[in-house]
Amino acid sequence: MQFEEVVATTSLNRPGASDYIDNFVKRKHGQEPVELLDDSLADILAPTYGIMLYQEQVMQVAQRFGGFSLGKADILRRAMGKKNAAEMHRMEEEFVAGAVACGHTAEKAKEVFAIMEKFAGYGFNRSHAYAYSALAFQLAYFKAHYPDVFFDIMLNYSSSDYITDALNFGFQLAPLGINTIPYHDKFQEKQIFLGLKNIKGLPRDLAFWILEERKQAPFSGVEDFILRLPQIYHKVQLLTPLVQLGLFDSFEPNRHKILANLPNLFVFADELGSLFADSSYSWTEAEDFSEAEKFELEQSIIGAGLSDHPLIRLAKQSAQPFSWIGELTENSRATILAEVQSIKVIRTKKGENMAFLQVSDTKKKLDVTLFPETYRQLADRIREKGYYYLTGRVQERDGRLQMILSDLQEASSERFWIQTANHDHDVAISQILQRYPGSIPVVLRYEEEKQTVATPHFRVEKSDRLQEELKKYSMKTIFR
């Protein structure tokens, strides 16, 4: 590839000009004839295969073909860009007259003027395109040959835009800790340590206090952190993102529990040392966030999920064969495991509803189409932020793969837990489970032995009747 083609690529990826990407590519590879309008314009239009990508080309054509000075050619370009009808009509007459004086026919001059008018609306300044392309090429070179340097710089410039890209390059996100998190992002042995500066809603002065305070002595626990925290920062909303990102996981892995206790921890810290104060804090229990909730909260705060992606966990537990989006091929039937990120419902000309989904797995995204008949069948079974096995036909459209959906099945990390005293009723429990086949794995808890057993050969449907039948043989059952 020549650098001139890099410049053209930069200019083509813009509104209007992007309509000619296919023509540019086909002409480059000899799959479409190159139309140069006139032999006298060959050297101007040949580098871009007959497509006027640049404002300078419009001006050069006006000068070469219509006899305009470059000053008048620039006035014409601006009139075309602003669609000034009166000015364009006046200048068209001048252009035709000038072209005839240069030996061209009036008919050909009007044809060239019409084409100039079409291209002038989106033509890009060539000198700007060269500058942008030089920078883009240099960045691409660094990214390909020195990814550590590239991502170290770009993540500190705009983290959320480059995290996914870095993960696709084989980098991993390191767990965050209140005693280790840096202020700026940093790299160490293929690991990305995201910095405090990326945490939405965290005041800079609080971030600097954390960095300076831990130099005196590492924080030894949640209570120690709160006791040392200046009272001005005793606000739940300030510490919430720190907790939700797992910065205190090494002290207390239950993030929801920490959040639920923060108001009382502030009171405890304020009263410590008074005559009637307790010497230690008494924690209130709370059920923790699910892994999916943790992942989503992390994404909303820092632009990336630090916990295990729910789809990875589902994939490990999956008894159903599937492909990742990156493994799909054109003109094939496939099943993927993905999260539905958005659902757009439209009405067809016949008045029927259909839908377009955008789905993603851990690395890639895919557009999925539900035609009216499929949408009628599946509309009640699909929701945003849900995880599904999506089955359909994979085809290419506008240079990208998409799926035409035919069926879906919800993928859940839910388990059916059976708590029982011992093994005395194993046979009876097995017989009941066999009557309710489904997709939810079963886990047995034997209290006398303090033993938890996964049963991969049993998968059940979610059913109240199932739980009712098991009451006779179990201490407790729950879908969770």
C-alpha positions in Angstrom: 0.0 0.0 0.0 1.2 3.5 -0.9 0.9 6.4 1.6 -1.4 8.1 -0.9 -3.9 5.3 -0.3 -3.7 5.8 3.4 -4.7 9.4 2.9 -7.6 8.3 0.7 -8.8 5.9 3.3 -8.8 8.7 5.9 -10.9 10.9 3.5 -13.3 8.2 2.5 -14.3 7.5 6.1 -16.5 10.6 6.3 -20.2 11.3 5.7 -21.0 11.4 2.0 -17.6 10.2 0.9 -18.2 6.8 2.5 -20.8 6.2 -0.2 -17.9 5.7 -2.6 -15.8 3.3 -0.6 -17.0 0.3 -2.6 -16.3 2.1 -5.9 -12.8 3.1 -4.7 -11.9 -0.5 -3.7 -13.3 -2.0 -6.8 -11.5 0.5 -9.1 -8.3 -0.1 -7.2 -8.5 -3.8 -7.9 -9.6 -3.5 -11.5 -13.2 -4.7 -10.8 -14.8 -1.5 -12.0 -13.8 0.9 -14.8 -12.1 4.2 -13.7 -14.0 7.2 -15.1 -11.6 10.2 -15.4 -14.2 12.5 -17.0 -11.8 13.8 -19.6 -8.2 13.0 -20.7 -7.1 16.5 -19.7 -8.0 15.6 -16.0 -6.3 12.3 -15.9 -3.4 13.4 -13.7 -5.7 15.1 -11.3 -8.2 12.2 -10.8 -6.1 9.1 -11.5 -4.6 9.0 -7.9 -8.1 8.6 -6.5 -9.5 6.4 -9.3 -11.7 9.1 -10.7 -13.4 10.0 -7.4 -13.0 13.7 -6.3 -12.1 13.1 -2.6 -10.4 16.4 -2.0 -11.4 20.0 -2.2 -8.1 20.7 -4.1 -9.2 18.3 -6.9 -12.5 20.3 -7.4 -10.5 23.5 -7.6 -7.9 21.9 -10.0 -10.7 20.7 -12.3 -12.3 24.1 -12.3 -8.9 25.6 -13.2 -7.8 23.0 -15.8 -11.2 22.4 -17.5 -13.0 25.7 -17.0 -10.1 28.1 -17.2 -10.7 29.5 -13.7 -8.0 31.1 -11.6 -7.4 29.2 -8.3 -9.0 32.1 -6.4 -12.2 31.8 -8.5 -12.1 28.0 -8.2 -12.1 28.3 -4.4 -15.1 30.6 -4.6 -16.8 28.0 -6.7 -15.9 25.2 -4.3 -17.4 27.2 -1.3 -20.5 28.0 -3.3 -21.0 24.3 -4.1 -20.3 23.3 -0.5 -22.9 25.7 0.9 -25.3 24.9 -2.0 -25.7 28.5 -2.9 -28.0 28.1 -5.9 -27.8 31.6 -7.2 -24.1 31.8 -7.0 -23.7 28.3 -8.5 -25.9 29.2 -11.5 -23.9 32.3 -12.2 -20.6 30.4 -11.9 -21.8 27.5 -14.0 -22.3 29.9 -16.9 -18.8 31.2 -16.4 -17.4 27.6 -16.1 -19.2 26.5 -19.4 -17.9 29.6 -21.2 -14.4 29.1 -19.9 -14.5 25.4 -20.9 -15.6 26.2 -24.4 -12.8 28.7 -24.6 -10.4 25.9 -23.6 -11.7 23.7 -26.5 -14.4 21.6 -24.7 -18.0 21.3 -25.7 -20.7 23.0 -23.7 -22.4 19.7 -23.1 -19.3 18.1 -21.7 -18.7 21.2 -19.5 -22.2 20.9 -18.0 -21.6 17.2 -17.3 -18.2 18.0 -15.5 -19.8 20.8 -13.6 -22.6 18.5 -12.3 -20.1 15.9 -11.1 -18.0 18.6 -9.4 -21.1 19.9 -7.6 -21.9 16.4 -6.4 -18.4 15.8 -5.0 -17.8 19.3 -3.6 -20.3 18.8 -0.8 -18.1 16.4 1.1 -14.6 16.9 -0.4 -11.9 16.9 2.3 -9.0 19.3 2.5 -6.0 17.2 1.2 -3.4 18.9 3.4 -5.5 18.1 6.5 -5.9 14.5 5.3 -2.2 14.1 4.9 -1.6 15.4 8.4 -4.2 13.1 9.9 -3.0 10.1 7.9 0.6 10.6 8.9 -0.4 10.5 12.6 -2.7 7.6 12.0 0.0 5.6 10.3 2.5 6.3 13.0 0.0 5.3 15.7 -0.8 2.1 13.8 2.9 1.3 13.6 3.4 1.7 17.3 0.3 -0.3 18.0 1.5 -3.2 15.8 5.2 -3.2 16.9 5.2 -1.6 20.3 1.8 -2.4 21.9 3.0 -1.9 25.4 4.1 1.7 24.6 1.0 2.4 22.6 -1.6 1.3 25.1 0.4 2.8 28.1 0.0 6.2 26.4 -3.5 5.8 25.0 -5.0 4.4 28.2 -3.8 7.3 30.2 -5.2 9.6 27.5 -8.6 8.0 27.1 -8.9 4.7 29.1 -12.5 3.6 28.3 -11.9 3.9 24.5 -8.9 1.6 24.5 -9.4 -1.0 27.2 -11.3 -3.5 25.1 -8.7 -3.0 22.3 -5.9 -3.7 24.8 -7.7 -6.9 26.0 -7.9 -8.1 22.4 -4.1 -7.7 22.2 -3.7 -10.1 25.0 -3.3 -7.7 27.9 -5.2 -8.5 31.2 -6.8 -6.3 33.8 -5.2 -6.6 37.2 -7.4 -6.7 40.3 -7.6 -3.3 42.1 -6.7 -2.8 45.7 -6.8 0.2 47.9 -3.1 -0.2 48.8 -1.9 -0.8 45.3 -4.0 1.2 42.8 -1.9 3.9 41.1 -3.2 7.3 40.1 -2.4 6.9 36.4 -2.8 3.7 34.5 0.4 1.6 34.3 1.6 -1.6 32.6 3.5 -4.4 34.2 4.2 -7.8 32.6 1.2 -7.7 30.3 -1.1 -6.6 33.1 -3.0 -3.3 33.1 -3.3 -1.5 36.4 -6.1 1.0 36.0 -5.7 4.2 38.0 -7.7 6.2 40.4 -8.0 9.0 37.8 -10.4 6.8 35.8 -13.0 6.3 38.5 -16.0 8.4 37.7 -17.1 10.7 40.5 -13.9 10.4 42.6 -12.6 13.8 43.6 -9.0 14.3 42.7 -8.2 15.5 46.3 -9.6 12.3 47.7 -7.5 10.2 45.2 -4.3 12.1 46.3 -5.2 11.6 50.0 -5.4 7.8 49.4 -2.0 7.8 47.7 -0.3 9.9 50.4 -2.0 8.3 53.4 -1.0 4.8 52.5 2.6 5.9 52.4 2.4 6.4 56.1 1.1 2.8 56.6 -0.9 0.5 54.4 -4.6 0.3 55.1 -5.3 -2.8 57.2 -9.0 -3.1 56.7 -12.2 -1.3 55.9 -12.6 0.0 59.5 -9.0 1.3 59.4 -9.6 3.1 56.1 -12.8 4.8 57.5 -11.1 5.8 60.8 -8.2 7.5 58.9 -10.5 9.1 56.3 -11.0 12.8 56.9 -14.6 13.6 57.9 -15.1 15.8 54.8 -15.1 12.5 52.8 -17.6 10.7 55.0 -20.1 10.5 52.2 -21.5 7.2 50.9 -21.6 8.4 47.3 -17.8 9.2 47.3 -16.8 5.7 48.5 -19.4 3.7 46.6 -17.3 3.5 43.3 -14.2 2.4 45.3 -16.3 -0.4 46.9 -18.0 -1.4 43.7 -14.6 -1.7 41.9 -13.4 -4.2 44.6 -10.7 -2.0 46.1 -11.6 -3.4 49.6 -12.1 -7.1 48.4 -8.9 -8.2 50.2 -10.5 -7.1 53.5 -14.1 -8.0 52.8 -15.1 -9.7 49.5 -18.8 -8.9 50.1 -19.1 -5.5 48.4 -22.8 -5.0 49.1 -22.1 -5.7 52.8 -19.6 -2.8 52.9 -21.9 -0.4 51.1 -24.8 -1.4 53.5 -22.5 -0.7 56.5 -21.0 2.6 55.3 -23.4 5.0 57.1 -22.9 3.1 60.4 -19.1 3.0 59.9 -19.1 6.8 59.6 -21.0 7.0 62.9 -18.6 4.5 64.5 -15.6 6.5 63.3 -17.1 9.8 64.5 -17.9 8.4 68.0 -14.8 6.4 68.6 -13.0 7.7 71.6 -16.1 9.0 73.3 -17.2 7.6 76.7 -19.9 5.4 75.4 -18.4 4.3 72.1 -17.8 0.6 71.2 -14.2 -0.3 70.7 -14.9 -2.4 67.6 -17.5 -2.2 64.9 -20.3 -4.8 64.7 -21.0 -5.6 61.0 -24.5 -6.0 59.6 -24.8 -8.9 57.1 -26.1 -8.4 53.5 -26.3 -10.5 50.4 -23.6 -9.7 47.9 -24.0 -8.6 44.3 -24.1 -11.3 41.7 -21.0 -11.6 39.4 -23.1 -10.2 36.6 -24.0 -7.2 38.7 -20.4 -6.7 39.8 -19.3 -6.8 36.1 -21.9 -4.3 35.0 -21.2 -1.9 37.9 -17.4 -2.0 37.1 -18.1 -1.3 33.5 -20.3 1.7 34.3 -17.6 3.2 36.7 -14.3 2.5 34.9 -15.3 1.4 31.4 -14.3 -2.2 31.8 -15.4 -5.2 33.8 -12.8 -6.5 36.3 -14.7 -9.4 37.7 -15.1 -12.6 35.7 -17.3 -11.9 32.7 -20.6 -13.7 33.3 -20.4 -15.2 29.8 -17.1 -16.9 30.6 -18.7 -18.5 33.6 -21.7 -19.5 31.6 -19.5 -20.9 28.9 -17.6 -23.1 31.4 -20.9 -24.5 32.7 -22.5 -24.8 29.3 -23.7 -28.2 28.2 -24.8 -26.8 24.8 -22.3 -26.4 21.9 -21.9 -22.8 20.7 -19.5 -20.5 18.9 -18.0 -17.2 19.9 -18.9 -14.3 17.6 -15.3 -14.1 16.4 -15.5 -17.7 15.1 -18.5 -17.1 12.8 -18.2 -17.6 9.1 -20.4 -16.3 6.3 -23.3 -18.5 5.0 -23.4 -20.8 7.9 -25.9 -21.8 10.6 -24.6 -21.2 14.1 -25.4 -20.8 17.8 -23.6 -18.1 19.8 -23.6 -17.3 23.5 -24.0 -13.6 23.9 -25.4 -10.7 25.9 -28.2 -8.6 24.3 -27.1 -5.0 24.7 -29.9 -3.3 22.8 -33.2 -4.0 21.2 -34.7 -1.8 18.5 -38.2 -2.5 17.4 -39.5 -1.1 14.1 -42.8 -1.4 12.1 -42.6 -2.7 8.6 -44.6 -1.3 5.6 -47.2 -4.1 6.3 -47.6 -2.8 9.9 -45.8 -5.8 11.5 -43.2 -5.4 14.2 -39.6 -6.7 13.7 -36.5 -6.1 15.7 -32.8 -5.4 15.5 -30.5 -6.6 18.3 -27.0 -5.6 19.1 -25.3 -8.5 21.0 -21.8 -9.0 22.3 -19.6 -11.7 23.9 -16.4 -11.0 25.8 -14.7 -9.5 22.7 -16.9 -9.0 19.7 -20.2 -7.5 18.8 -22.8 -8.7 16.2 -26.0 -7.3 14.7 -29.0 -9.7 14.9 -32.2 -9.4 12.9 -35.6 -10.8 14.0 -38.1 -10.7 11.1 -41.8 -10.3 12.0 -42.7 -14.0 12.3 -39.6 -14.7 14.5 -40.2 -11.6 16.6 -43.8 -12.6 17.3 -42.6 -16.0 18.6 -39.7 -14.7 20.7 -40.6 -11.1 21.8 -41.7 -12.2 25.2 -38.6 -14.2 25.9 -35.9 -11.6 25.2 -34.8 -8.6 27.2 -31.8 -6.2 27.2 -28.9 -7.2 29.4 -30.0 -10.9 29.2 -27.7 -13.7 28.3 -28.8 -16.1 25.5 -27.9 -18.9 23.1 -28.9 -17.3 19.8 -29.3 -19.6 16.8 -29.6 -18.4 13.2 -28.2 -17.9 9.8 -25.0 -15.9 9.5 -24.6 -13.7 6.4 -22.7 -10.7 5.2 -24.2 -7.3 4.8 -22.2 -4.1 4.0 -19.0 -5.9 4.6 -20.0 -7.1 8.1 -21.4 -10.4 9.4 -24.9 -10.4 10.9 -27.3 -13.1 12.1 -30.8 -13.8 11.0 -32.3 -15.2 14.2 -34.5 -18.3 14.2 -34.4 -19.3 17.8 -33.0 -18.4 21.2 -32.6 -19.9 24.7 -31.9 -18.0 27.8 -28.5 -18.9 29.3 -28.5 -18.6 33.1 -26.0 -19.1 35.9 -28.9 -20.1 38.1 -28.6 -23.3 40.1 -31.2 -25.5 41.9 -29.9 -26.0 45.4 -31.2 -28.9 47.5 -30.4 -29.0 51.2 -30.8 -32.4 52.8 -29.6 -34.1 56.0 -27.8 -37.1 54.4 -27.9 -39.6 51.6 -31.0 -41.5 52.8 -33.3 -40.0 50.2 -30.9 -39.9 47.2 -33.0 -42.4 45.1 -36.3 -40.6 45.8 -34.8 -37.2 45.0 -33.2 -38.6 41.7 -36.6 -39.9 40.6 -38.3 -36.6 41.2 -35.5 -34.6 39.4 -35.9 -36.9 36.3 -39.6 -35.8 36.0 -38.6 -32.2 35.5 -35.9 -32.1 32.8 -34.6 -28.6 31.9 -31.5 -26.5 31.6 -30.8 -25.6 35.3 -27.9 -27.6 37.0 -28.6 -29.2 40.4 -26.4 -28.9 43.5 -27.0 -31.1 46.6 -25.9 -30.0 50.1 -25.5 -32.8 52.7 -25.6 -31.1 56.1 -24.4 -34.0 58.3 -21.3 -34.4 56.2 -20.9 -30.7 55.4 -20.6 -31.8 51.7 -21.7 -29.9 48.6 -22.1 -32.0 45.4 -22.7 -30.8 41.9 -24.7 -33.2 39.8 -23.9 -32.7 36.1 -26.2 -35.5 35.0 -29.2 -33.7 36.4 -30.7 -30.5 34.8 -34.2 -29.3 35.7 -36.8 -26.7 34.8 -37.7 -23.9 37.2 -40.9 -25.2 38.8 -42.9 -24.7 42.0 -44.2 -28.2 41.7 -40.7 -29.6 41.7 -39.9 -27.8 44.9 -43.3 -29.0 46.4 -42.5 -32.6 45.6 -39.1 -32.4 47.2 -40.3 -31.0 50.5 -40.8 -34.5 51.9 -37.1 -35.4 51.3 -35.2 -32.2 51.8 -34.7 -29.5 54.4 -34.8 -26.6 51.9 -34.7 -26.0 48.1 -34.0 -22.8 46.3 -33.3 -21.6 42.7 -30.4 -19.2 43.0 
